[in-house]
Amino acid sequence: MNSKIRVGVIGVGSIADSHLNSYRHNPDAQIVAIFDLNKDRAQAKAETYSIPAVYTDCDELLANPEVEAVSICTWNDSHADLAIKALKAGKHVLVEKPLSQTVEQALKVEQAVKESGKVLQVGFVRRYASTTQVVKQFLDAGELGHIYYAKASSLRRLGNPGGWFSDKERSGGGPLIDLGVHFIDLCWYLMGRPKVKTVSGNIYHKLGNRSHITNLSYYKSSDYGKKNDVEDLASALIRFDNGASLLVDVSFTLHAKKDEVSVKLFGDKGGVEMEPELTMVTEKHQTILNVHPQMDQLKFHAATAFQNEIDHFISCCQSGDKPLSSVEDGVEMMKIICAIYESADKGTEISF
């Protein structure tokens, strides 16, 4: 029987609770340390989750020999540096998406993983959803054939979280790097991770954070403010070497009637709608069938997906197996995201 993996959590913003709760419910994990620049906030989380060691210096946490693995839940601009530091300190790493802000940073993380021999898992949490796992089984069995087209939307009419999310220096961008990375990765993963051929992207700065809007509530980060220099909306067409393509659009704010989340994949034997509710489409005996799987959850359920993600990470730490969302996939996503921004900036298609 493997002993428990002792974990430190770096950063205690809103996403950290998803990690902390999931570690708490994993019998093979033990949270032994926590870090945040805000001591009071770190101490409060430590009391909630009964964590013995509290740090305001991340280097001190990484120097603690009791810590075997870490979750990095900080601003995007620190992901790569902290991941490299943790790997060099001999820790396994679960780093929230995106892996980095640039391709160059991502490649440095990849090299650090190779040199350390430790596990690094990227937080592409939608890969771990129960709906994704079911669809992957159907795809692997060839039930839907070759997936040649996919489209995904995550459109918020009002949903710029402000704070570091809307500060490009810390975030690296707006809805594309925050939301788009999830949906691009999900589709790319289910399409079989094909090699990218070209990327054509557009980004728009039209509406700002719309903080003047009243009567509608939405999530705001703990450091919400007026600063906003990230895009409102991004869209992209990604073409792959195998002839398949992916169309995606994401927004923080948009003059839309309502919020929309939609993920669809189309194959030559059938199709699947992941969101807003899991439905498969096929045909039998000259008849089109809409197939509704019998499951407890027919759409993305964050708590379950995070639990599956953390369980997988702990299992990989114990076994040394390569995680489902590897550093190589994190690098590939950064190549795609950065190419979309580059395409939009230059007004031209980017070839890989």
Solvent accessible surface area in square Angstrom, and as a share of the most:
residue,aa,sasa,rsa
1,M,231,1.03
2,N,89,0.46
3,S,88,0.57
4,K,101,0.43
5,I,15,0.07
6,R,70,0.26
7,V,0,0.00
8,G,0,0.00
9,V,0,0.00
10,I,0,0.00
11,G,4,0.04
12,V,3,0.02
13,G,23,0.22
14,S,71,0.46
15,I,63,0.32
16,A,0,0.00
17,D,45,0.23
18,S,34,0.22
19,H,0,0.00
20,L,0,0.00
21,N,55,0.28
22,S,4,0.03
23,Y,1,0.01
24,R,127,0.46
25,H,124,0.55
26,N,13,0.07
27,P,106,0.66
28,D,47,0.24
29,A,9,0.07
30,Q,88,0.39
31,I,17,0.08
32,V,12,0.07
33,A,0,0.00
34,I,0,0.00
35,F,15,0.06
36,D,8,0.04
37,L,141,0.70
38,N,77,0.39
39,K,131,0.56
40,D,116,0.60
41,R,85,0.31
42,A,0,0.00
43,Q,72,0.32
44,A,55,0.43
45,K,40,0.17
46,A,3,0.03
47,E,122,0.55
48,T,87,0.50
49,Y,20,0.08
50,S,95,0.61
51,I,10,0.05
52,P,107,0.67
53,A,24,0.19
54,V,44,0.25
55,Y,38,0.15
56,T,62,0.36
57,D,60,0.31
58,C,15,0.09
59,D,76,0.39
60,E,95,0.43
61,L,0,0.00
62,L,10,0.05
63,A,77,0.60
64,N,25,0.13
65,P,114,0.72
66,E,88,0.39
67,V,2,0.01
68,E,53,0.24
69,A,0,0.00
70,V,0,0.00
71,S,0,0.00
72,I,0,0.00
73,C,9,0.05
74,T,27,0.16
75,W,101,0.36
76,N,7,0.04
77,D,52,0.27
78,S,31,0.20
79,H,2,0.01
80,A,4,0.03
81,D,90,0.47
82,L,21,0.11
83,A,0,0.00
84,I,29,0.15
85,K,96,0.41
86,A,0,0.00
87,L,2,0.01
88,K,155,0.66
89,A,47,0.36
90,G,34,0.33
91,K,11,0.05
92,H,25,0.11
93,V,0,0.00
94,L,0,0.00
95,V,0,0.00
96,E,12,0.05
97,K,23,0.10
98,P,1,0.00
99,L,1,0.01
100,S,0,0.00
101,Q,37,0.17
102,T,50,0.29
103,V,31,0.18
104,E,116,0.52
105,Q,60,0.27
106,A,0,0.00
107,L,81,0.40
108,K,131,0.56
109,V,0,0.00
110,E,27,0.12
111,Q,90,0.40
112,A,7,0.06
113,V,23,0.13
114,K,134,0.57
115,E,124,0.56
116,S,39,0.25
117,G,68,0.65
118,K,66,0.28
119,V,9,0.05
120,L,4,0.02
121,Q,0,0.00
122,V,0,0.00
123,G,0,0.00
124,F,3,0.01
125,V,8,0.05
126,R,33,0.12
127,R,2,0.01
128,Y,4,0.02
129,A,4,0.03
130,S,28,0.18
131,T,5,0.03
132,T,3,0.02
133,Q,81,0.36
134,V,34,0.19
135,V,0,0.00
136,K,51,0.22
137,Q,128,0.57
138,F,80,0.33
139,L,23,0.11
140,D,102,0.53
141,A,76,0.59
142,G,31,0.30
143,E,95,0.43
144,L,5,0.02
145,G,23,0.22
146,H,81,0.36
147,I,9,0.05
148,Y,104,0.40
149,Y,63,0.24
150,A,0,0.00
151,K,82,0.35
152,A,3,0.03
153,S,18,0.11
154,S,7,0.05
155,L,24,0.12
156,R,68,0.25
157,R,82,0.30
158,L,16,0.08
159,G,4,0.04
160,N,2,0.01
161,P,3,0.02
162,G,0,0.00
163,G,7,0.07
164,W,42,0.15
165,F,28,0.12
166,S,0,0.00
167,D,14,0.07
168,K,106,0.45
169,E,143,0.64
170,R,49,0.18
171,S,2,0.01
172,G,17,0.16
173,G,1,0.01
174,G,0,0.00
175,P,0,0.00
176,L,2,0.01
177,I,3,0.01
178,D,19,0.10
179,L,20,0.10
180,G,0,0.00
181,V,1,0.00
182,H,28,0.13
183,F,6,0.03
184,I,0,0.00
185,D,1,0.01
186,L,3,0.02
187,C,0,0.00
188,W,9,0.03
189,Y,18,0.07
190,L,7,0.03
191,M,17,0.08
192,G,56,0.54
193,R,115,0.42
194,P,15,0.10
195,K,136,0.58
196,V,2,0.01
197,K,109,0.46
198,T,15,0.09
199,V,0,0.00
200,S,39,0.25
201,G,5,0.05
202,N,71,0.37
203,I,47,0.24
204,Y,88,0.33
205,H,109,0.49
206,K,155,0.66
207,L,55,0.28
208,G,29,0.28
209,N,15,0.08
210,R,35,0.13
211,S,60,0.38
212,H,135,0.60
213,I,55,0.28
214,T,99,0.58
215,N,153,0.78
216,L,83,0.41
217,S,112,0.73
218,Y,44,0.17
219,Y,111,0.42
220,K,99,0.42
221,S,9,0.06
222,S,103,0.66
223,D,61,0.31
224,Y,60,0.23
225,G,30,0.29
226,K,187,0.79
227,K,115,0.49
228,N,42,0.21
229,D,65,0.33
230,V,2,0.01
231,E,4,0.02
232,D,5,0.02
233,L,34,0.17
234,A,1,0.01
235,S,28,0.18
236,A,4,0.03
237,L,51,0.26
238,I,0,0.00
239,R,105,0.39
240,F,4,0.02
241,D,82,0.43
242,N,74,0.38
243,G,65,0.62
244,A,1,0.01
245,S,23,0.15
246,L,0,0.00
247,L,76,0.38
248,V,3,0.02
249,D,43,0.22
250,V,1,0.00
251,S,0,0.00
252,F,0,0.00
253,T,1,0.00
254,L,45,0.22
255,H,142,0.64
256,A,35,0.27
257,K,181,0.77
258,K,139,0.59
259,D,79,0.41
260,E,80,0.36
261,V,58,0.33
262,S,17,0.11
263,V,0,0.00
264,K,63,0.27
265,L,0,0.00
266,F,73,0.30
267,G,11,0.10
268,D,99,0.51
269,K,128,0.54
270,G,11,0.11
271,G,8,0.07
272,V,4,0.02
273,E,52,0.23
274,M,6,0.02
275,E,14,0.06
276,P,75,0.47
277,E,76,0.34
278,L,0,0.00
279,T,19,0.11
280,M,7,0.03
281,V,57,0.32
282,T,32,0.19
283,E,116,0.52
284,K,118,0.50
285,H,161,0.72
286,Q,182,0.81
287,T,72,0.42
288,I,129,0.66
289,L,69,0.35
290,N,98,0.50
291,V,60,0.34
292,H,98,0.44
293,P,23,0.14
294,Q,168,0.75
295,M,52,0.23
296,D,151,0.78
297,Q,47,0.21
298,L,45,0.23
299,K,106,0.45
300,F,46,0.19
301,H,81,0.36
302,A,49,0.38
303,A,68,0.53
304,T,39,0.23
305,A,0,0.00
306,F,15,0.06
307,Q,41,0.18
308,N,39,0.20
309,E,0,0.00
310,I,0,0.00
311,D,54,0.28
312,H,56,0.25
313,F,0,0.00
314,I,2,0.01
315,S,56,0.36
316,C,4,0.02
317,C,11,0.07
318,Q,47,0.21
319,S,66,0.42
320,G,54,0.52
321,D,86,0.44
322,K,137,0.58
323,P,12,0.07
324,L,69,0.34
325,S,0,0.00
326,S,6,0.04
327,V,6,0.03
328,E,63,0.28
329,D,4,0.02
330,G,0,0.00
331,V,6,0.04
332,E,37,0.16
333,M,1,0.00
334,M,1,0.01
335,K,70,0.30
336,I,1,0.00
337,I,0,0.00
338,C,35,0.21
339,A,6,0.05
340,I,0,0.00
341,Y,39,0.15
342,E,69,0.31
343,S,2,0.01
344,A,24,0.19
345,D,122,0.63
346,K,126,0.53
347,G,69,0.66
348,T,69,0.40
349,E,77,0.34
350,I,27,0.14
351,S,85,0.55
352,F,94,0.39
